[in-house]
Amino acid sequence: MIYFASQMQNLTILIIYSAPINEDNGRALAEFLRTNTTLTVLNLSRNSLKAIGNEIVQALEYNTTLTDLTLASNIMPNTLGNM
C-alpha cells in the first residue's frame, strides 16, 4: 500500500489508519513525505510507528505543505522529544 505512495505525487490527503507500517513501508512513506509538495492532510493514527517514527518525523521537516497531522494512539520512541 505505502509502496505506491511514491507514485501519487499529486495526493493532498493521506490516511493510513491502523495499518502495519514496518521498516520498509516506513522508509517509503518517509521518502514520499520528504519529496511531496501537495499533501496537506496526513493521518497516521493507530499504527505503532515505534522506531520508524523518527524517520517519518525527520522527513516532515522537509514538507512545507502539510497543515494537518494526526498521530493519535501511536507508540512513538522517546527520542522524538529531542528533535
Residue frames relative to the residue before (quaternion, step in Angstrom):
aa qw qx qy qz dx dy dz
M 1.0000 0.0000 0.0000 0.0000 0.00 0.00 0.00
I 0.7360 0.3999 -0.2454 0.4881 3.60 0.70 -1.01
Y 0.5487 0.6205 -0.4040 0.3882 3.59 1.11 -0.51
F 0.6711 0.5018 -0.2947 0.4592 3.57 1.10 -0.63
A 0.4859 0.6904 -0.4268 0.3240 3.60 1.21 -0.33
S 0.6272 0.5455 -0.3490 0.4327 3.60 1.02 -0.68
Q 0.6564 0.4984 -0.3075 0.4756 3.58 1.21 -0.38
M 0.6916 0.4653 -0.2595 0.4876 3.60 1.25 -0.22
Q 0.0364 0.8576 -0.5110 0.0460 3.56 0.70 1.07
N 0.6685 0.4835 -0.3118 0.4713 3.64 1.19 -0.26
L 0.3911 0.7459 -0.4543 0.2903 3.57 1.29 0.08
T 0.1907 -0.7966 0.5641 0.1047 3.61 -0.91 0.87
I 0.7750 0.1799 -0.1051 0.5967 3.62 1.16 -0.54
L 0.0181 0.7831 -0.6206 0.0368 3.56 -0.89 0.99
I 0.0141 -0.7832 0.6204 -0.0377 3.56 -0.72 1.14
I 0.0369 0.7542 -0.6525 0.0639 3.54 -0.70 1.16
Y 0.0232 0.8399 -0.5324 0.1027 3.54 0.06 1.36
S 0.8652 -0.0474 0.0064 0.4991 3.54 -0.87 1.05
A 0.4522 0.6415 -0.4751 0.3978 3.56 0.90 1.00
P 0.4977 -0.6566 0.4579 0.3340 3.59 -0.97 0.69
I 0.0675 -0.7748 0.6283 0.0188 3.57 -0.67 1.12
N 0.1197 -0.8065 0.5776 0.0390 3.54 -0.25 1.29
E 0.7641 -0.3771 0.2454 0.4624 3.58 -1.27 -0.05
D 0.6717 0.4976 -0.3030 0.4575 3.60 0.88 -0.91
N 0.6666 0.4864 -0.2951 0.4816 3.58 0.91 -0.92
G 0.6521 0.5317 -0.3077 0.4442 3.57 0.98 -0.86
R 0.6520 0.4994 -0.3153 0.4756 3.57 1.01 -0.78
A 0.6375 0.5116 -0.3255 0.4753 3.58 1.01 -0.79
L 0.6489 0.5069 -0.3103 0.4751 3.58 1.00 -0.81
A 0.6397 0.5246 -0.3249 0.4582 3.59 0.95 -0.85
E 0.6585 0.4981 -0.3135 0.4691 3.59 0.91 -0.85
F 0.6233 0.5334 -0.3281 0.4684 3.57 1.02 -0.80
L 0.6848 0.4842 -0.2838 0.4648 3.59 0.89 -0.93
R 0.6291 0.5556 -0.3208 0.4389 3.56 1.09 -0.73
T 0.7967 0.3335 -0.1451 0.4827 3.59 0.99 -0.82
N 0.5639 0.6241 -0.3896 0.3751 3.60 1.17 -0.40
T 0.1563 -0.8062 0.5671 0.0629 3.58 -0.98 0.87
T 0.6812 0.4885 -0.2929 0.4598 3.60 1.23 0.24
L 0.5510 0.6432 -0.3913 0.3600 3.61 1.17 -0.47
T 0.0916 -0.8073 0.5822 0.0309 3.58 -0.80 1.02
V 0.7777 0.2207 -0.1168 0.5769 3.61 1.14 -0.57
L 0.0389 0.7812 -0.6203 0.0584 3.57 -0.88 1.03
N 0.0185 -0.7838 0.6199 -0.0318 3.55 -0.75 1.12
L 0.0081 0.8028 -0.5934 0.0574 3.56 -0.56 1.23
S 0.1837 0.8321 -0.5038 0.1418 3.59 1.10 0.67
R 0.8750 0.1173 -0.1020 0.4585 3.51 -1.27 0.75
N 0.4594 0.7050 -0.4303 0.3269 3.58 0.88 0.93
S 0.3213 -0.7624 0.5072 0.2414 3.64 1.21 -0.04
L 0.0002 -0.8660 0.4996 -0.0218 3.56 0.76 1.06
K 0.1088 -0.8432 0.5177 0.0959 3.58 1.18 -0.58
A 0.8590 -0.1118 0.0706 0.4946 3.61 -0.99 -0.80
I 0.6284 0.5407 -0.3534 0.4334 3.61 1.00 -0.67
G 0.4892 0.6662 -0.4196 0.3752 3.59 1.26 -0.28
N 0.5930 0.5710 -0.3615 0.4378 3.60 1.08 -0.69
E 0.6881 0.4848 -0.2829 0.4599 3.56 0.84 -0.98
I 0.6411 0.5188 -0.3193 0.4668 3.57 1.04 -0.77
V 0.6672 0.4888 -0.3039 0.4728 3.59 0.90 -0.89
Q 0.6340 0.5198 -0.3355 0.4640 3.61 0.96 -0.75
A 0.6356 0.5293 -0.3276 0.4566 3.59 1.01 -0.76
L 0.6223 0.5611 -0.3410 0.4261 3.58 1.08 -0.69
E 0.5377 0.6221 -0.4046 0.4001 3.59 1.17 -0.40
Y 0.7008 0.4559 -0.2535 0.4866 3.60 1.16 -0.60
N 0.6195 0.5526 -0.3406 0.4414 3.57 1.24 -0.37
T 0.1517 -0.8297 0.5355 0.0435 3.57 -0.56 1.17
T 0.6648 0.5308 -0.3046 0.4284 3.63 1.21 -0.12
L 0.5447 0.6434 -0.3959 0.3642 3.60 1.19 -0.44
T 0.0803 -0.8149 0.5739 0.0147 3.58 -0.79 1.05
D 0.7780 0.2177 -0.1128 0.5784 3.60 1.21 -0.41
L 0.0448 0.7984 -0.5939 0.0891 3.57 -0.53 1.24
T 0.0401 -0.7886 0.6136 -0.0056 3.57 -0.84 1.04
L 0.0018 -0.7968 0.6021 -0.0498 3.55 -0.76 1.14
A 0.2036 0.8305 -0.4977 0.1453 3.59 1.17 0.53
S 0.8686 0.1163 -0.1031 0.4705 3.53 -1.22 0.73
N 0.4386 0.6525 -0.4894 0.3772 3.55 0.87 1.00
I 0.3551 -0.6527 0.6133 0.2678 3.51 -1.27 0.48
M 0.0110 -0.8174 0.5738 -0.0496 3.55 -0.44 1.24
P 0.5412 -0.6280 0.4414 0.3435 3.60 -1.07 0.61
N 0.5888 -0.5987 0.4223 0.3412 3.56 -1.16 0.64
T 0.5888 0.6117 -0.3648 0.3821 3.60 1.14 -0.50
L 0.4929 0.6609 -0.4415 0.3539 3.63 1.17 -0.25
G 0.6346 0.5503 -0.3377 0.4247 3.58 1.02 -0.62
N 0.6628 0.5073 -0.2927 0.4666 3.57 1.25 -0.35
M 0.5581 0.6241 -0.3867 0.3866 3.59 1.23 0.02
